[in-house]
Amino acid sequence: MAKQAVLFDLDDTLLWDDRSVKEAFEATCQSAADETGIDPAALEDAVRREARGLYESYETFPFTKMIGINPFEGLWAPFLEGEQEEFRKLERLAPGYRKAAWTQGLKSLGIDNEELGAKLAEQFPAERRARPIVYEETFRVLEQLKGNYKLLLLTNGSPDLQREKLAGVPELLPYFDHIIISGEFGQGKPAAAIFKHALERLDIEVEHGIMVGDKLTTDILGANTVGMTSVWINRHAAVRNDDIIPSHEIKHLEELLHLLEA
């Protein structure tokens, strides 16, 4: 049946968030290496490990998991928006979380320097904000789709952070008829409710929509749950099991155009 609307995930589907985060870590860890002689790659690994552990220890973790906010977004998100009380808790936690992740990462490698940890905790958000990286095919694909399909952006995350990511690439917003952010809706992918909400916003039946995303456990599972055609973009040749099976698998976003034509 002909499709009327395309729903897109944002991070690592249209925006290359993993690369932005990786480059921000590399730049920040190199600053630490220049100052202390520490191995920057080892520091990145240590900070990622400490960040995950801290993040999962907070009472806000179940909420962030439900909304879809990962530990590394917490290293630069201000959490100033969102109606739920959990966002106010995250806003209060965030400065200490950032400092602790970097300070403990340093300490695990033998550098006990709280002042440097605080400095790196401020550098990382600046480095990440300086890197709004878009996949080279993103705009080509959106240009082909605009006007022929309704377009909706369906993204997990904190409202202010996701809007900041979009503000970093202002050319992206005009392509979309609707934007739904899990932190504003109150539930994240793969919850069926957020997909049903997207269909209501688009004013289409489920068979007329197609969901495109990079994460099996959120984008694909959620689309499958409501009976929507799902397209898994697997740029890095990840191997999946048969727990979550997409309707289609592509390696490059431009392959979506051929799917829609077919």
QUIMO-V206715 format. One record per pair of residues at least 6 apart in sequence whose C-alpha atoms are under 8 Angstrom apart, sorted by sequence separation. I is the first residue (numbers start at 1). J is the second residue. D is the distance in Angstrom with one decimal. If there is no record, write none. Layout:
i:j:d
I:J:D
I:J:D
This chain:
i:j:d
8:14:7.8
11:17:5.4
12:18:6.6
32:38:6.8
33:39:6.1
55:61:6.5
64:70:7.2
81:87:7.1
106:112:6.5
107:113:7.3
145:151:8.0
166:172:6.9
182:188:4.6
187:193:7.5
188:194:6.6
189:195:7.6
199:205:6.8
213:219:5.4
223:229:6.7
224:230:6.6
250:256:7.3
11:18:8.0
33:40:5.7
80:87:7.3
106:113:7.4
155:162:7.7
166:173:6.9
182:189:7.4
187:194:6.5
199:206:6.7
212:219:7.1
213:220:6.9
223:230:5.9
32:40:7.2
79:87:5.9
80:88:7.4
211:219:7.1
212:220:7.8
79:88:7.2
103:112:7.4
185:194:7.2
211:220:7.4
30:40:5.5
103:113:6.8
199:209:7.7
220:230:5.6
29:40:4.8
79:90:6.3
80:91:6.4
103:114:5.6
106:117:7.2
219:230:7.8
220:231:7.1
29:41:7.4
79:91:5.0
182:194:7.5
211:223:6.4
220:232:6.6
78:91:6.1
103:116:7.3
104:117:7.9
219:232:8.0
26:40:7.0
29:43:6.4
103:117:4.2
232:246:6.0
237:251:7.6
26:41:7.5
29:44:6.4
79:94:8.0
102:117:4.9
103:118:7.1
231:246:6.0
232:247:7.9
234:249:6.8
235:250:7.6
236:251:7.6
55:71:5.9
78:94:7.0
102:118:7.3
216:232:7.0
230:246:5.4
231:247:6.0
232:248:6.3
233:249:6.0
234:250:6.0
235:251:4.7
77:94:7.6
100:117:7.4
211:228:7.1
215:232:7.2
229:246:7.9
230:247:5.0
231:248:4.8
232:249:4.8
233:250:4.9
234:251:5.0
235:252:6.3
26:44:7.3
99:117:5.8
102:120:6.6
180:198:7.3
210:228:6.1
211:229:6.3
212:230:6.2
213:231:6.5
214:232:5.5
229:247:5.8
230:248:6.4
231:249:5.6
232:250:6.2
233:251:5.6
234:252:7.6
25:44:6.3
52:71:5.7
75:94:7.3
99:118:5.0
102:121:6.1
162:181:7.4
209:228:6.3
210:229:4.8
211:230:4.9
212:231:4.8
213:232:5.5
214:233:4.9
231:250:7.1
233:252:6.7
51:71:6.2
74:94:6.7
98:118:7.9
101:121:7.9
206:226:7.4
207:227:7.4
209:229:6.7
210:230:5.8
211:231:6.0
212:232:6.1
213:233:5.9
214:234:6.2
233:253:6.9
51:72:7.4
99:120:7.8
206:227:6.7
207:228:6.0
210:231:7.3
212:233:7.0
75:97:7.4
76:98:7.8
99:121:5.2
159:181:6.2
206:228:5.5
207:229:7.2
224:246:7.5
63:86:7.1
75:98:5.3
98:121:5.3
153:176:6.7
158:181:7.5
159:182:7.6
178:201:7.4
221:244:6.2
48:72:7.6
74:98:7.6
151:175:7.1
152:176:5.5
155:179:7.9
157:181:6.4
158:182:7.3
159:183:5.4
178:202:7.8
220:244:7.3
151:176:5.0
152:177:5.8
153:178:6.3
154:179:6.2
155:180:6.3
156:181:5.7
157:182:5.8
158:183:5.0
159:184:6.1
220:245:7.7
221:246:8.0
60:86:6.3
150:176:7.7
151:177:5.5
152:178:4.8
153:179:4.7
154:180:5.0
155:181:5.1
156:182:4.7
157:183:5.6
158:184:7.7
220:246:6.0
150:177:6.5
151:178:6.9
152:179:5.8
153:180:6.1
154:181:6.2
155:182:6.3
156:183:7.0
190:217:6.9
195:222:7.0
217:244:7.4
152:180:7.6
154:182:7.8
190:218:4.3
195:223:6.9
216:244:6.5
60:89:7.3
146:175:6.3
189:218:4.9
190:219:6.3
216:245:8.0
60:90:7.0
189:219:6.3
190:220:7.8
192:222:5.9
196:226:7.4
216:246:7.7
157:188:7.8
190:221:5.9
191:222:6.0
192:223:7.8
195:226:7.3
143:175:7.7
156:188:5.6
190:222:3.9
132:165:6.8
139:172:7.7
142:175:6.7
156:189:6.5
189:222:6.0
190:223:7.5
192:225:6.4
155:189:7.9
192:226:6.1
134:169:7.9
132:168:5.6
132:169:6.6
129:168:7.8
55:97:7.7
54:97:7.2
154:198:7.6
51:97:7.7
75:121:7.6
152:198:7.6
51:98:7.9
54:101:7.3
76:124:7.1
77:125:7.9
75:124:7.5
76:125:4.5
51:101:4.9
75:125:6.8
152:202:7.7
21:72:7.6
50:101:5.4
51:102:8.0
50:102:7.9
76:128:7.6
150:202:7.2
48:101:7.8
47:101:5.7
50:104:6.6
47:102:5.6
50:105:6.1
49:105:7.9
47:104:7.3
47:105:4.5
46:105:4.8
47:106:7.6
46:106:7.5
43:105:6.3
46:108:7.1
43:106:6.6
46:109:7.8
43:109:7.3
38:109:7.9
82:158:7.1
81:158:7.5
82:159:6.2
81:159:6.0
82:160:7.8
79:158:6.6
81:160:5.6
79:159:7.8
80:160:6.5
77:158:7.8
79:160:6.5
78:160:7.6
79:161:7.3
77:160:7.8
78:161:7.4
32:116:7.8
77:161:5.7
69:156:6.9
32:120:7.5
68:156:5.0
69:157:4.9
67:156:6.1
68:157:5.3
69:158:6.6
67:157:6.0
29:120:8.0
67:158:7.7
28:120:6.3
28:123:6.3
28:124:5.7
25:124:6.7
28:127:7.3
24:124:6.0
27:127:7.1
24:125:7.9
82:183:6.1
83:184:7.3
25:127:8.0
82:184:5.9
84:186:7.9
24:127:4.9
23:127:7.9
24:128:5.0
23:128:7.7
21:128:6.1
24:131:7.6
20:128:6.2
23:131:7.9
20:131:5.5
20:132:6.6
141:253:7.1
20:133:6.2
141:254:6.0
144:257:7.9
19:133:7.5
68:182:7.5
17:132:7.8
67:182:5.7
138:253:7.3
16:132:8.0
17:133:7.0
67:183:5.9
137:253:6.8
141:257:7.3
15:132:7.5
16:133:5.4
137:254:6.9
15:133:6.0
16:134:5.4
15:134:4.5
16:135:5.9
67:186:7.1
14:134:6.3
15:135:6.0
67:187:5.5
68:188:5.9
14:135:6.1
66:187:6.4
67:188:4.4
68:189:7.3
66:188:5.8
67:189:7.5
66:189:8.0
14:138:5.6
6:149:6.6
8:151:7.6
10:153:6.8
4:148:7.9
5:149:4.9
6:150:6.3
7:151:6.0
8:152:6.3
9:153:6.0
10:154:7.1
11:155:7.6
4:149:5.3
5:150:4.4
6:151:5.2
7:152:4.8
8:153:4.9
9:154:5.2
10:155:5.6
3:149:7.7
4:150:6.3
5:151:5.7
6:152:6.4
7:153:5.8
8:154:5.9
9:155:5.3
5:152:7.5
7:154:6.5
8:155:7.9
5:202:7.5
5:204:7.9
13:212:7.7
4:204:7.6
13:213:5.7
12:213:8.0
13:214:5.8
7:209:7.1
9:211:7.8
12:214:6.4
5:208:6.5
6:209:5.9
7:210:6.0
8:211:6.0
9:212:6.3
10:213:7.8
3:207:7.4
4:208:5.2
5:209:4.9
6:210:5.1
7:211:4.7
8:212:5.0
9:213:5.0
3:208:4.4
4:209:6.1
5:210:6.5
6:211:6.1
7:212:6.1
8:213:6.2
9:214:7.5
1:207:7.2
2:208:6.5
3:209:5.7
6:212:7.4
1:208:7.1
3:210:7.0
9:219:7.1
13:233:7.2
3:260:7.3
